Amino acid sequence: MAQDFVGSNNINLLVPSGQFGTRMSGGKDHASARYIYTRLTNLTRLIFSQLDDAVLSYQDEDGQRIEPHWYVPVIPLVLVNGAQGIGTGWSTDVPNYDPREIIANLRLFIKKQKMKPMRPWYRGFSGVIKPAGKGKYEVTGVCEATDKGIEITELPLKKWTQDYKEFLQTMLPGSDKPSKMQVQDVREYHTENKVHFVVKMNDETMAAAKQQGIVKAMKLEGSISETNMVLFDHQGCIKRYKNALEIIEEFAGVRWKYYEIRKKYLIDKLTLERNLLSNRARFIGMIVTGKLIVNNRKKDDLVKDLTGKRFDKFGDTNAPRSGFEYLLIMQIASLTKERKLELERMLAEKTKELDILKKTTISQMWEADLSRLEDAITALYSESGENTGKKRKASARGRSKSGGKPRGKSRGGKSAAEAEQEGGGEGGGDETEAAVADPFDNPFGDIARWTAGALKAPSAALAPKPKSLRPSSKSAARSGSRGAAKRGRR
């Protein structure tokens, strides 16, 4: 997930702080795990919004909450970075697609318009991808005939530099595995992200290559297929998808439901926070005006007064707790008119925020996330100097040299959702603990402490059942049997 060379990920979720592999060997030249370090990129939290963390359905292992059954990104990440794999009776091959086109199609889905077909797209690839039949594409590299031979500046996808170099070495005189085509010399002028071979040959060999077709003669052809896109659906069953749009359509249905869950959760959260602020402001106001006396009184009598004055309860209500601790543990220095005015100001802001959220539609929420993500992706792809690097020159007769280490970059921007979550979210952390220890410094810092127990995200209904993680449906079982039988006959 940290690889960002051509042919790997269109969006790397992790920062490649170290040697995570290059296009020289397709990532196989990575360093050992003890020598590398990584962390989330800024773009990752735009794809996996922090506002969804509270509404995910988490698994339980020995009484401890672990990762959720699934994450719900803003866009279908399987189409962004692709997927390849093989399992018992099944295999899958999902190409990469342009995340900007995916975002455009999701906008069409939101507007209930017809989505547009997409072609596979790989970040940084300068070759050609053109249709070659239903669900199939032909991929060609880039080469040019010069006075001295052929200059190759791009290879087909998934054809790595080292493998192609070994192929070119078979054309050199004295090769252990001589090729039909003989060349005079092969030189390399690669950068960290770009391929550059210069193949020198005589006029006779050049004429033969042109007659056959330079692309074909130099084996700069490849293919991409969309006919084997097999994935688990939202019910945990294996399903074969006809095209990328079918995957987007199913993803969008699930994502829409989670936006509804998120909105309901946020409304409940903001309502609780508003009510707590209102109760605190009223409590301080009654003390300031002398309508409520708290000093030199028994706690039971004070609890009766608070109940009679219809103050809401938050937190633990089991004895010896009363549910009014959020009022009774406030510092004496906070029982002032200035603090009351500050709480009333915060209450007005929270009420306004709640009103705006209630008026915000699901479409607007999704569109806002897509816009933030699209801006960050555009900035990522338009970074200056992304494809530059120090050139190196070496003869193909020498030993192979790997490219330099990928450099970790800070990409994307911080989302407004993250800022909101940090300001008054459920995350907790050191800042929240410090605020709870001294609520006078931050009157909103301990809100999550009292409201967390009352918040329940209705996400369990969408979580897959454990038994559905296997292809339990009859159709899936029949499809699996047929697939296994066909492979057995082959």
Kinemage of the C-alpha trace (Angstrom):
@kinemage 1
@onewidth
@group {chain A} dominant
@subgroup {mainchain}
@vectorlist {calphas} color= white
{ca met a 1} P 0.000 0.000 0.000
{ca ala a 2} L 3.054 2.267 0.125
{ca gln a 3} L 4.331 1.542 -3.389
{ca asp a 4} L 3.906 4.408 -5.821
{ca phe a 5} L 5.909 3.409 -8.889
{ca val a 6} L 4.306 3.018 -12.329
{ca gly a 7} L 2.128 -0.082 -12.459
{ca ser a 8} L 1.515 -0.330 -8.693
{ca asn a 9} L -0.948 1.995 -6.934
{ca asn a 10} L -2.724 5.017 -8.327
{ca ile a 11} L -3.039 6.269 -4.735
{ca asn a 12} L -0.657 4.906 -2.118
{ca leu a 13} L -2.302 4.906 1.309
{ca leu a 14} L 0.989 4.721 3.196
{ca val a 15} L 4.076 6.915 2.986
{ca pro a 16} L 7.065 5.009 1.514
{ca ser a 17} L 9.616 6.026 4.140
{ca gly a 18} L 12.297 3.633 2.996
{ca gln a 19} L 12.853 1.177 0.158
{ca phe a 20} L 9.421 -0.294 -0.532
{ca gly a 21} L 10.385 -1.378 -4.039
{ca thr a 22} L 10.681 0.245 -7.458
{ca arg a 23} L 9.584 -0.484 -10.996
{ca met a 24} L 13.054 -1.934 -11.583
{ca ser a 25} L 11.837 -5.282 -10.216
{ca gly a 26} L 8.142 -4.624 -9.673
{ca gly a 27} L 8.564 -4.110 -5.927
{ca lys a 28} L 10.589 -7.286 -5.325
{ca asp a 29} L 13.644 -5.146 -4.596
{ca his a 30} L 12.104 -3.855 -1.359
{ca ala a 31} L 14.128 -3.748 1.838
{ca ser a 32} L 13.493 -5.982 4.820
{ca ala a 33} L 10.691 -4.961 7.149
{ca arg a 34} L 13.135 -4.002 9.908
{ca tyr a 35} L 14.664 -1.296 7.693
{ca ile a 36} L 11.519 0.521 6.600
{ca tyr a 37} L 8.956 2.716 8.291
{ca thr a 38} L 5.592 4.004 7.202
{ca arg a 39} L 2.581 6.020 8.274
{ca leu a 40} L -0.734 7.111 6.794
{ca thr a 41} L -0.658 9.720 4.064
{ca asn a 42} L -2.856 12.785 4.466
{ca leu a 43} L -4.890 11.558 1.509
{ca thr a 44} L -5.842 8.338 3.297
{ca arg a 45} L -8.052 10.093 5.823
{ca leu a 46} L -9.880 11.843 2.968
{ca ile a 47} L -10.736 8.428 1.542
{ca phe a 48} L -11.559 6.866 4.917
{ca ser a 49} L -13.294 9.703 6.735
{ca gln a 50} L -12.860 9.929 10.497
{ca leu a 51} L -16.563 10.737 10.736
{ca asp a 52} L -17.274 7.136 9.667
{ca asp a 53} L -15.155 5.575 12.429
{ca ala a 54} L -17.967 5.716 14.963
{ca val a 55} L -20.570 4.100 12.675
{ca leu a 56} L -18.542 1.112 11.479
{ca ser a 57} L -19.386 -2.358 12.733
{ca tyr a 58} L -16.378 -3.580 14.694
{ca gln a 59} L -15.427 -7.190 15.316
{ca asp a 60} L -14.866 -8.645 18.759
{ca glu a 61} L -12.005 -10.943 19.717
{ca asp a 62} L -11.855 -12.317 23.244
{ca gly a 63} L -13.852 -9.374 24.541
{ca gln a 64} L -11.646 -6.794 22.840
{ca arg a 65} L -12.838 -4.618 19.982
{ca ile a 66} L -10.629 -4.994 16.925
{ca glu a 67} L -10.875 -3.845 13.296
{ca pro a 68} L -14.304 -3.467 11.640
{ca his a 69} L -15.815 -6.025 9.291
{ca trp a 70} L -15.038 -3.560 6.535
{ca tyr a 71} L -14.117 0.067 6.056
{ca val a 72} L -16.332 2.287 3.944
{ca pro a 73} L -14.191 4.608 1.789
{ca val a 74} L -15.580 7.594 -0.078
{ca ile a 75} L -14.726 5.941 -3.413
{ca pro a 76} L -14.328 2.219 -4.294
{ca leu a 77} L -10.630 1.744 -3.616
{ca val a 78} L -10.518 -1.642 -5.351
{ca leu a 79} L -10.980 0.187 -8.655
{ca val a 80} L -8.382 2.834 -7.818
{ca asn a 81} L -5.491 0.483 -7.015
{ca gly a 82} L -6.786 -2.704 -8.602
{ca ala a 83} L -6.541 -6.223 -7.238
{ca gln a 84} L -4.867 -9.460 -8.277
{ca gly a 85} L -5.026 -12.768 -6.495
{ca ile a 86} L -5.929 -16.423 -6.503
{ca gly a 87} L -7.857 -18.467 -3.974
{ca thr a 88} L -9.542 -21.837 -3.663
{ca gly a 89} L -11.505 -22.241 -6.888
{ca trp a 90} L -11.390 -18.538 -7.696
{ca ser a 91} L -9.013 -15.934 -9.079
{ca thr a 92} L -9.427 -12.209 -9.642
{ca asp a 93} L -7.836 -9.504 -11.761
{ca val a 94} L -9.154 -5.968 -11.353
{ca pro a 95} L -7.282 -3.245 -13.298
{ca asn a 96} L -6.530 0.246 -12.002
{ca tyr a 97} L -8.800 3.137 -12.976
{ca asp a 98} L -8.469 6.902 -12.790
{ca pro a 99} L -9.870 8.036 -9.395
{ca arg a 100} L -11.005 11.298 -10.992
{ca glu a 101} L -13.193 9.385 -13.449
{ca ile a 102} L -14.547 7.300 -10.580
{ca ile a 103} L -15.453 10.494 -8.719
{ca ala a 104} L -17.155 11.846 -11.852
{ca asn a 105} L -19.239 8.677 -12.157
{ca leu a 106} L -20.185 8.787 -8.476
{ca arg a 107} L -21.432 12.318 -9.021
{ca leu a 108} L -23.566 11.019 -11.888
{ca phe a 109} L -24.901 8.286 -9.588
{ca ile a 110} L -25.790 10.865 -6.949
{ca lys a 111} L -27.683 12.864 -9.582
{ca lys a 112} L -29.371 9.632 -10.780
{ca gln a 113} L -27.803 9.943 -14.222
{ca lys a 114} L -26.214 7.271 -16.403
{ca met a 115} L -22.576 6.600 -15.573
{ca lys a 116} L -19.907 6.721 -18.278
{ca pro a 117} L -17.694 3.739 -19.220
{ca met a 118} L -14.106 3.882 -17.981
{ca arg a 119} L -10.835 2.609 -19.388
{ca pro a 120} L -8.043 1.247 -17.200
{ca trp a 121} L -5.602 3.953 -16.147
{ca tyr a 122} L -2.265 3.771 -14.382
{ca arg a 123} L -0.611 6.739 -12.750
{ca gly a 124} L 2.572 7.851 -14.503
{ca phe a 125} L 2.177 5.458 -17.450
{ca ser a 126} L 3.018 7.215 -20.709
{ca gly a 127} L 2.205 4.331 -23.055
{ca val a 128} L -1.032 3.613 -24.895
{ca ile a 129} L -4.060 1.653 -23.635
{ca lys a 130} L -6.622 1.020 -26.379
{ca pro a 131} L -9.651 -1.304 -26.639
{ca ala a 132} L -9.052 -4.709 -28.225
{ca gly a 133} L -12.469 -6.323 -27.890
{ca lys a 134} L -15.118 -6.614 -25.204
{ca gly a 135} L -13.500 -6.223 -21.804
{ca lys a 136} L -9.974 -6.382 -23.260
{ca tyr a 137} L -7.361 -3.717 -23.877
{ca glu a 138} L -4.061 -3.665 -25.707
{ca val a 139} L -1.155 -1.994 -23.923
{ca thr a 140} L 1.920 -0.769 -25.775
{ca gly a 141} L 5.080 0.919 -24.614
{ca val a 142} L 6.766 3.898 -26.232
{ca cys a 143} L 9.665 3.583 -28.661
{ca glu a 144} L 11.179 5.631 -31.446
{ca ala a 145} L 13.534 4.789 -34.292
{ca thr a 146} L 16.645 6.966 -34.411
{ca asp a 147} L 19.712 7.146 -36.674
{ca lys a 148} L 21.657 4.792 -34.413
{ca gly a 149} L 18.896 2.392 -33.382
{ca ile a 150} L 15.781 2.355 -31.193
{ca glu a 151} L 15.057 4.511 -28.146
{ca ile a 152} L 12.614 2.960 -25.646
{ca thr a 153} L 11.056 5.346 -23.102
{ca glu a 154} L 8.161 3.275 -21.726
{ca leu a 155} L 7.446 -0.415 -21.161
{ca pro a 156} L 4.064 -2.173 -21.125
{ca leu a 157} L 2.346 -2.371 -17.761
{ca lys a 158} L 3.634 -5.050 -15.390
{ca lys a 159} L 6.759 -5.538 -17.513
{ca trp a 160} L 9.529 -4.489 -15.169
{ca thr a 161} L 12.799 -2.830 -16.082
{ca gln a 162} L 15.073 -5.628 -14.891
{ca asp a 163} L 13.102 -8.307 -16.753
{ca tyr a 164} L 13.189 -6.277 -19.941
{ca lys a 165} L 16.896 -5.628 -19.521
{ca glu a 166} L 17.519 -9.381 -19.351
{ca phe a 167} L 15.499 -9.771 -22.558
{ca leu a 168} L 17.612 -7.147 -24.305
{ca gln a 169} L 20.793 -8.865 -23.129
{ca thr a 170} L 19.821 -11.955 -25.129
{ca met a 171} L 20.192 -9.812 -28.276
{ca leu a 172} L 23.796 -8.904 -27.490
{ca pro a 173} L 26.723 -10.777 -29.089
{ca gly a 174} L 28.020 -13.604 -26.928
{ca ser a 175} L 24.750 -14.072 -24.997
{ca asp a 176} L 24.158 -17.457 -23.342
{ca lys a 177} L 20.639 -17.495 -24.796
{ca pro a 178} L 21.020 -15.755 -28.160
{ca ser a 179} L 17.960 -14.179 -29.769
{ca lys a 180} L 17.047 -14.098 -33.446
{ca met a 181} L 17.530 -10.333 -33.497
{ca gln a 182} L 21.090 -9.197 -32.821
{ca val a 183} L 21.971 -5.688 -31.632
{ca gln a 184} L 25.301 -3.961 -31.159
{ca asp a 185} L 24.826 -2.393 -27.737
{ca val a 186} L 22.215 -1.549 -25.116
{ca arg a 187} L 22.517 1.439 -22.805
{ca glu a 188} L 20.348 2.605 -19.913
{ca tyr a 189} L 19.463 6.171 -18.958
{ca his a 190} L 16.768 5.505 -16.355
{ca thr a 191} L 15.529 7.877 -13.696
{ca glu a 192} L 13.806 6.906 -10.494
{ca asn a 193} L 10.399 6.796 -12.192
{ca lys a 194} L 11.153 6.675 -15.913
{ca val a 195} L 12.486 3.950 -18.203
{ca his a 196} L 14.994 4.845 -20.924
{ca phe a 197} L 16.802 2.253 -23.044
{ca val a 198} L 18.884 3.054 -26.127
{ca val a 199} L 19.389 0.016 -28.381
{ca lys a 200} L 22.044 0.330 -31.070
{ca met a 201} L 21.796 -1.876 -34.171
{ca asn a 202} L 22.986 -1.963 -37.762
{ca asp a 203} L 20.900 -0.938 -40.759
{ca glu a 204} L 20.012 -4.515 -41.677
{ca thr a 205} L 18.624 -5.297 -38.227
{ca met a 206} L 16.766 -1.976 -38.174
{ca ala a 207} L 15.140 -2.733 -41.516
{ca ala a 208} L 14.027 -6.164 -40.263
{ca ala a 209} L 12.595 -4.616 -37.100
{ca lys a 210} L 10.647 -2.018 -39.096
{ca gln a 211} L 9.280 -4.689 -41.399
{ca gln a 212} L 8.030 -6.758 -38.472
{ca gly a 213} L 6.918 -3.686 -36.533
{ca ile a 214} L 9.213 -2.110 -33.961
{ca val a 215} L 6.699 -2.516 -31.124
{ca lys a 216} L 6.235 -6.199 -31.871
{ca ala a 217} L 9.908 -6.870 -32.588
{ca met a 218} L 10.960 -5.289 -29.296
{ca lys a 219} L 8.121 -7.018 -27.402
{ca leu a 220} L 6.558 -3.808 -26.186
{ca glu a 221} L 3.023 -5.217 -26.198
{ca gly a 222} L 0.823 -6.296 -23.313
{ca ser a 223} L -2.834 -6.715 -22.433
{ca ile a 224} L -5.384 -5.848 -19.754
{ca ser a 225} L -8.582 -7.790 -19.163
{ca glu a 226} L -11.819 -6.866 -17.380
{ca thr a 227} L -13.339 -10.339 -17.715
{ca asn a 228} L -12.218 -11.769 -14.370
{ca met a 229} L -13.253 -9.204 -11.782
{ca val a 230} L -14.275 -11.464 -8.884
{ca leu a 231} L -14.859 -9.857 -5.485
{ca phe a 232} L -16.762 -10.313 -2.232
{ca asp a 233} L -19.984 -8.313 -2.298
{ca his a 234} L -21.431 -6.421 0.682
{ca gln a 235} L -23.083 -9.625 1.940
{ca gly a 236} L -19.766 -11.465 1.996
{ca cys a 237} L -20.574 -13.668 -1.010
{ca ile a 238} L -18.294 -14.175 -4.004
{ca lys a 239} L -19.529 -12.404 -7.115
{ca arg a 240} L -18.199 -11.915 -10.626
{ca tyr a 241} L -18.703 -8.376 -11.925
{ca lys a 242} L -19.199 -7.635 -15.616
{ca asn a 243} L -17.466 -4.266 -15.592
{ca ala a 244} L -16.237 -1.448 -13.377
{ca leu a 245} L -19.580 0.366 -13.458
{ca glu a 246} L -21.309 -2.615 -11.851
{ca ile a 247} L -18.805 -2.445 -8.988
{ca ile a 248} L -19.397 1.302 -8.598
{ca glu a 249} L -23.159 0.802 -8.562
{ca glu a 250} L -23.058 -1.792 -5.778
{ca phe a 251} L -20.525 0.215 -3.797
{ca ala a 252} L -22.592 3.396 -4.107
{ca gly a 253} L -25.658 1.679 -2.650
{ca val a 254} L -23.753 0.621 0.467
{ca arg a 255} L -21.975 3.974 0.752
{ca trp a 256} L -25.312 5.803 0.571
{ca lys a 257} L -26.673 3.760 3.475
{ca tyr a 258} L -23.619 4.577 5.556
{ca tyr a 259} L -24.052 8.279 4.852
{ca glu a 260} L -27.579 7.957 6.233
{ca ile a 261} L -26.168 6.237 9.321
{ca arg a 262} L -23.466 8.888 9.649
{ca lys a 263} L -25.982 11.725 9.437
{ca lys a 264} L -28.257 10.178 12.056
{ca tyr a 265} L -25.282 9.560 14.347
{ca leu a 266} L -23.983 13.115 13.975
{ca ile a 267} L -27.446 14.565 14.640
{ca asp a 268} L -27.721 12.505 17.814
{ca lys a 269} L -24.188 13.496 18.828
{ca leu a 270} L -24.714 17.211 18.257
{ca thr a 271} L -28.094 17.082 19.994
{ca leu a 272} L -26.537 15.544 23.101
{ca glu a 273} L -23.719 18.077 23.069
{ca arg a 274} L -26.157 20.946 22.652
{ca asn a 275} L -28.311 19.706 25.517
{ca leu a 276} L -25.309 19.278 27.796
{ca leu a 277} L -24.097 22.808 27.062
{ca ser a 278} L -27.605 24.120 27.665
{ca asn a 279} L -27.833 22.350 31.020
{ca arg a 280} L -24.452 23.623 32.142
{ca ala a 281} L -25.215 27.197 31.116
{ca arg a 282} L -28.579 27.061 32.960
{ca phe a 283} L -26.941 25.469 36.019
{ca ile a 284} L -24.305 28.216 36.276
{ca gly a 285} L -26.945 30.869 35.620
{ca met a 286} L -29.115 29.652 38.495
{ca ile a 287} L -26.114 29.634 40.842
{ca val a 288} L -25.070 33.153 39.794
{ca thr a 289} L -28.585 34.518 40.310
{ca gly a 290} L -29.045 32.672 43.620
{ca lys a 291} L -31.901 30.459 42.400
{ca leu a 292} L -29.908 27.337 43.251
{ca ile a 293} L -27.777 26.871 46.353
{ca val a 294} L -25.115 24.144 46.191
{ca asn a 295} L -22.776 24.874 49.084
{ca asn a 296} L -23.270 23.284 52.506
{ca arg a 297} L -25.994 20.925 51.263
{ca lys a 298} L -26.341 17.147 51.108
{ca lys a 299} L -25.840 15.592 47.718
{ca asp a 300} L -29.196 13.771 47.842
{ca asp a 301} L -31.040 17.053 48.411
{ca leu a 302} L -29.131 18.697 45.590
{ca val a 303} L -29.938 15.804 43.240
{ca lys a 304} L -33.636 16.151 44.098
{ca asp a 305} L -33.503 19.868 43.288
{ca leu a 306} L -31.770 19.196 39.951
{ca thr a 307} L -34.330 16.518 39.097
{ca gly a 308} L -37.191 18.826 40.034
{ca lys a 309} L -35.767 21.595 37.871
{ca arg a 310} L -35.642 19.115 34.963
{ca phe a 311} L -31.936 19.001 34.388
{ca asp a 312} L -30.917 16.170 32.056
{ca lys a 313} L -28.772 13.286 33.269
{ca phe a 314} L -25.546 12.344 31.496
{ca gly a 315} L -23.049 9.614 32.197
{ca asp a 316} L -23.383 6.844 34.796
{ca thr a 317} L -26.651 6.898 36.749
{ca asn a 318} L -26.001 3.826 38.922
{ca ala a 319} L -25.390 4.416 42.635
{ca pro a 320} L -23.339 6.057 43.978
{ca arg a 321} L -23.455 8.066 40.735
{ca ser a 322} L -26.435 10.307 40.093
{ca gly a 323} L -26.093 11.335 36.459
{ca phe a 324} L -25.491 14.961 37.468
{ca glu a 325} L -21.724 14.639 37.950
{ca tyr a 326} L -21.172 16.660 34.779
{ca leu a 327} L -22.590 19.618 36.757
{ca leu a 328} L -21.388 18.840 40.261
{ca ile a 329} L -17.700 18.266 39.458
{ca met a 330} L -17.207 21.637 37.776
{ca gln a 331} L -14.546 23.802 39.364
{ca ile a 332} L -15.598 26.708 41.574
{ca ala a 333} L -13.747 29.061 39.235
{ca ser a 334} L -16.088 28.032 36.407
{ca leu a 335} L -19.258 29.035 38.315
{ca thr a 336} L -19.060 32.602 37.086
{ca lys a 337} L -21.057 34.875 34.843
{ca glu a 338} L -18.211 34.935 32.297
{ca arg a 339} L -18.319 31.145 32.001
{ca lys a 340} L -22.106 31.256 31.606
{ca leu a 341} L -21.788 33.720 28.724
{ca glu a 342} L -19.084 31.572 27.143
{ca leu a 343} L -21.246 28.460 27.371
{ca glu a 344} L -24.195 30.338 25.868
{ca arg a 345} L -21.984 31.390 22.963
{ca met a 346} L -20.866 27.788 22.459
{ca leu a 347} L -24.493 26.677 22.723
{ca ala a 348} L -25.511 29.071 19.952
{ca glu a 349} L -22.707 27.773 17.720
{ca lys a 350} L -23.616 24.158 18.418
{ca thr a 351} L -27.297 24.854 17.714
{ca lys a 352} L -26.383 26.500 14.406
{ca glu a 353} L -24.158 23.563 13.497
{ca leu a 354} L -26.984 21.150 14.263
{ca asp a 355} L -29.476 23.110 12.171
{ca ile a 356} L -27.074 23.135 9.218
{ca leu a 357} L -26.520 19.389 9.527
{ca lys a 358} L -30.264 18.674 9.570
{ca lys a 359} L -30.694 20.691 6.373
{ca thr a 360} L -27.737 18.985 4.674
{ca thr a 361} L -28.806 16.187 2.345
{ca ile a 362} L -26.988 12.884 1.860
{ca ser a 363} L -26.039 14.028 -1.635
{ca gln a 364} L -24.451 17.196 -0.279
{ca met a 365} L -22.494 15.272 2.361
{ca trp a 366} L -21.095 12.870 -0.235
{ca glu a 367} L -20.400 15.660 -2.708
{ca ala a 368} L -18.438 17.572 -0.056
{ca asp a 369} L -16.259 14.514 0.641
{ca leu a 370} L -15.732 13.938 -3.080
{ca ser a 371} L -14.739 17.565 -3.663
{ca arg a 372} L -12.149 17.499 -0.864
{ca leu a 373} L -10.751 14.226 -2.159
{ca glu a 374} L -10.690 15.397 -5.773
{ca asp a 375} L -8.770 18.554 -4.856
{ca ala a 376} L -6.193 16.508 -2.962
{ca ile a 377} L -5.817 14.011 -5.828
{ca thr a 378} L -5.383 16.825 -8.338
{ca ala a 379} L -2.690 18.374 -6.156
{ca leu a 380} L -1.003 14.983 -5.796
{ca tyr a 381} L -0.911 14.317 -9.540
{ca ser a 382} L 0.232 17.818 -10.419
{ca glu a 383} L 3.116 17.932 -7.960
{ca ser a 384} L 6.151 19.536 -9.516
{ca gly a 385} L 9.180 17.313 -9.935
{ca glu a 386} L 7.248 14.097 -9.366
{ca asn a 387} L 8.830 12.359 -12.347
{ca thr a 388} L 12.284 13.870 -12.084
{ca gly a 389} L 15.345 12.125 -10.818
{ca lys a 390} L 19.073 11.920 -11.211
{ca lys a 391} L 20.011 10.121 -14.414
{ca arg a 392} L 22.412 7.216 -14.341
{ca lys a 393} L 24.281 5.660 -17.238
{ca ala a 394} L 25.357 2.041 -17.377
{ca ser a 395} L 26.111 -0.609 -19.972
{ca ala a 396} L 23.744 -3.534 -20.204
{ca arg a 397} L 26.751 -5.822 -20.062
{ca gly a 398} L 27.336 -4.797 -16.458
{ca arg a 399} L 25.468 -5.825 -13.376
{ca ser a 400} L 21.947 -4.661 -12.690
{ca lys a 401} L 21.575 -1.593 -10.525
{ca ser a 402} L 18.418 -0.818 -8.631
{ca gly a 403} L 16.898 2.625 -8.621
{ca gly a 404} L 17.086 4.965 -5.675
{ca lys a 405} L 14.846 4.717 -2.707
{ca pro a 406} L 11.397 6.215 -3.060
{ca arg a 407} L 11.092 9.344 -1.092
{ca gly a 408} L 8.245 9.835 1.334
{ca lys a 409} L 6.125 12.853 0.518
{ca ser a 410} L 3.416 14.644 2.347
{ca arg a 411} L 0.495 14.521 -0.013
{ca gly a 412} L -3.012 15.786 -0.032
{ca gly a 413} L -4.572 18.196 2.411
{ca lys a 414} L -6.282 18.029 5.748
{ca ser a 415} L -9.988 17.608 5.457
{ca ala a 416} L -12.554 19.766 7.158
{ca ala a 417} L -14.015 16.568 8.586
{ca glu a 418} L -10.731 15.856 10.364
{ca ala a 419} L -10.640 19.337 11.840
{ca glu a 420} L -14.207 18.938 13.056
{ca gln a 421} L -13.417 15.530 14.531
{ca glu a 422} L -10.382 16.892 16.345
{ca gly a 423} L -12.403 19.805 17.706
{ca gly a 424} L -15.080 17.781 19.442
{ca gly a 425} L -15.040 14.174 18.322
{ca glu a 426} L -15.146 10.846 20.006
{ca gly a 427} L -11.480 10.139 19.478
{ca gly a 428} L -10.284 11.016 22.980
{ca gly a 429} L -6.504 11.091 23.118
{ca asp a 430} L -4.051 13.056 25.185
{ca glu a 431} L -5.631 16.424 24.408
{ca thr a 432} L -9.056 15.276 25.540
{ca glu a 433} L -7.665 13.701 28.695
{ca ala a 434} L -5.883 16.927 29.538
{ca ala a 435} L -9.104 18.845 28.971
{ca val a 436} L -11.020 16.500 31.263
{ca ala a 437} L -8.411 17.017 33.956
{ca asp a 438} L -8.885 20.782 33.780
{ca pro a 439} L -12.283 21.672 32.257
{ca phe a 440} L -11.786 25.319 33.166
{ca asp a 441} L -9.240 25.641 30.342
{ca asn a 442} L -11.618 24.035 27.830
{ca pro a 443} L -15.298 23.922 28.787
{ca phe a 444} L -16.014 21.661 25.805
{ca gly a 445} L -13.110 19.277 26.388
{ca asp a 446} L -14.966 16.747 28.549
{ca ile a 447} L -18.203 16.664 26.532
{ca ala a 448} L -17.365 13.288 24.973
{ca arg a 449} L -16.890 11.826 28.448
{ca trp a 450} L -20.523 12.400 29.332
{ca thr a 451} L -22.198 11.812 25.950
{ca ala a 452} L -20.282 8.754 24.684
{ca gly a 453} L -22.401 6.254 26.592
{ca ala a 454} L -25.627 7.591 25.114
{ca leu a 455} L -24.427 7.389 21.481
{ca lys a 456} L -25.259 4.208 19.599
{ca ala a 457} L -24.493 3.906 15.890
{ca pro a 458} L -27.100 1.750 14.078
{ca ser a 459} L -24.523 -0.007 11.889
{ca ala a 460} L -24.967 -3.626 12.978
{ca ala a 461} L -27.731 -4.225 10.441
{ca leu a 462} L -25.299 -3.793 7.550
{ca ala a 463} L -22.543 -5.956 9.002
{ca pro a 464} L -22.087 -9.314 7.263
{ca lys a 465} L -22.892 -12.449 9.203
{ca pro a 466} L -19.871 -14.653 9.927
{ca lys a 467} L -21.229 -17.574 7.899
{ca ser a 468} L -21.768 -15.366 4.831
{ca leu a 469} L -18.022 -14.832 4.511
{ca arg a 470} L -18.072 -18.107 2.585
{ca pro a 471} L -19.902 -18.459 -0.778
{ca ser a 472} L -22.921 -19.928 0.961
{ca ser a 473} L -25.517 -19.049 -1.654
{ca lys a 474} L -26.479 -21.775 -4.120
{ca ser a 475} L -25.590 -19.659 -7.123
{ca ala a 476} L -22.142 -18.879 -5.746
{ca ala a 477} L -21.567 -22.527 -4.904
{ca arg a 478} L -22.605 -23.624 -8.412
{ca ser a 479} L -20.400 -20.958 -9.973
{ca gly a 480} L -17.473 -22.065 -7.849
{ca ser a 481} L -17.993 -25.711 -8.838
{ca arg a 482} L -18.170 -24.831 -12.511
{ca gly a 483} L -15.039 -22.673 -12.258
{ca ala a 484} L -13.114 -25.420 -10.483
{ca ala a 485} L -14.297 -28.021 -13.000
{ca lys a 486} L -13.222 -25.872 -15.953
{ca arg a 487} L -9.800 -25.312 -14.465
{ca gly a 488} L -9.506 -29.061 -13.803
{ca arg a 489} L -10.277 -29.856 -17.471
{ca arg a 490} L -7.724 -27.292 -18.629
